[in-house]
Amino acid sequence: QVQPVESGGGLVQAGASLRLSCAASGRTFSSYAMGWFRQAPGKEREFVAAISWSGRSIRYADSVKGRFTISRDNAKNTVFLQMNSLKPEDTAVYYCAADPGTRVYASVSEKEYDYWGQGTQVTVSS
C-alpha cells in the first residue's frame, strides 16, 4: 500500500512551466504504476499521464502530448510531471494515483488506480 502526496502546484501565466512531484510512502512503490489525473471546475476528472512500474510504458492524454512529461525515480519513491507551455485550459486540481496491478503497461483508466493523493491546484492565467 502507498500513500501519494502531491506538491508543486501554483499560479502561473500561460506559456510557463511547472513541475509537479508525487512522493509515495511505502516499500512497494517501485512495483506500482503511477498516474496523474486532473479535475477542472465543473468537469469530471480526466487522465493526464501514466508510467508503468518499470518506466517502459508511458501514456499521455492527447491534450498534453508534447507538452507534459511524466517520469519516476524509484529510489526516491517519487513520480514527476513536468508541464511546459501551460495553457489556461490546463487549470485544474492535479491528482497523483497508484495502480497496484501487475500490468506491464500504464493504464489510462482511473478505475485501475487504488490509491490517490489529495491533489494540488494548478492555475494558469491568460
C-alpha positions in Angstrom: 0.0 0.0 0.0 1.2 3.5 -0.8 0.0 7.0 0.1 0.7 9.6 -2.6 1.3 13.2 -1.7 1.4 15.8 -4.4 3.3 19.1 -4.4 4.5 21.7 -6.9 1.2 23.3 -7.9 0.7 27.0 -8.2 -0.4 30.0 -10.2 1.5 30.7 -13.4 0.9 32.6 -16.6 0.2 30.9 -19.9 3.3 29.6 -21.5 5.1 29.0 -18.2 6.3 25.7 -16.8 5.6 23.8 -13.6 6.9 20.6 -12.2 4.6 18.5 -10.0 6.0 15.9 -7.7 4.3 13.0 -6.0 6.0 11.4 -3.1 4.6 8.0 -2.2 5.2 6.3 1.1 5.5 2.5 1.2 8.2 0.0 0.3 6.3 -1.3 -2.7 6.3 2.0 -4.7 8.7 0.6 -7.3 6.2 -2.1 -8.2 3.2 0.3 -8.8 2.3 2.0 -12.0 1.7 5.7 -11.3 -0.7 8.1 -12.9 -1.6 11.8 -13.0 -5.2 12.9 -13.4 -6.8 16.3 -13.2 -10.2 17.8 -12.5 -11.2 21.2 -13.7 -14.1 23.1 -12.0 -17.5 21.7 -13.2 -15.8 18.9 -15.1 -15.2 15.2 -14.5 -11.7 14.0 -13.5 -9.7 13.1 -16.6 -6.5 11.2 -17.3 -3.3 13.2 -17.9 -0.3 10.8 -17.9 0.8 7.4 -16.6 4.0 5.5 -16.2 4.4 1.8 -15.6 6.5 0.5 -12.7 9.5 -0.1 -14.9 9.1 3.2 -16.8 8.9 1.4 -20.1 5.3 2.1 -20.7 4.2 5.8 -20.7 0.9 7.2 -21.8 -0.4 10.7 -22.3 -3.7 12.3 -23.0 -3.8 13.9 -26.4 -4.4 17.3 -24.8 -1.0 17.3 -23.1 1.1 15.2 -25.5 4.3 17.1 -26.4 4.0 19.5 -23.5 3.9 17.3 -20.4 6.5 14.6 -19.4 6.0 12.0 -16.7 8.9 10.3 -15.1 9.7 8.4 -11.9 12.6 7.9 -9.5 12.0 4.6 -7.7 15.0 5.2 -5.4 13.2 8.3 -4.1 9.7 6.9 -4.3 8.7 9.9 -6.4 6.9 10.5 -9.7 7.1 13.8 -11.5 5.0 15.6 -14.1 6.9 18.3 -16.0 4.4 20.6 -17.5 5.6 23.0 -20.2 3.8 25.6 -22.4 0.9 25.7 -20.0 -2.4 26.8 -21.2 -5.4 28.3 -19.3 -7.3 25.0 -20.1 -4.7 23.1 -18.0 -6.1 24.8 -14.9 -7.3 22.0 -12.6 -6.6 20.1 -9.4 -4.0 17.5 -10.3 -4.1 14.2 -8.6 -1.4 11.5 -8.3 -2.5 7.9 -8.1 -1.0 4.5 -7.7 -2.0 1.3 -9.6 -1.1 -1.8 -7.6 -1.8 -4.1 -10.6 0.8 -6.3 -12.2 0.3 -4.9 -15.6 3.4 -4.2 -17.7 1.6 -1.2 -19.3 0.5 2.1 -17.8 -3.3 2.3 -17.5 -5.3 5.3 -18.6 -8.3 4.2 -16.6 -8.8 5.7 -13.1 -10.6 2.5 -12.1 -7.2 0.8 -12.1 -5.8 3.2 -9.5 -6.5 2.3 -5.9 -4.5 4.9 -4.0 -5.0 8.7 -4.5 -3.4 11.8 -3.2 -5.3 14.9 -2.0 -4.4 16.9 -5.1 -2.5 20.1 -5.9 -4.0 23.1 -7.6 -2.6 24.3 -10.9 -3.9 27.6 -12.2 -2.8 29.1 -15.5 -3.8 32.7 -16.2 -4.1 34.0 -19.7 
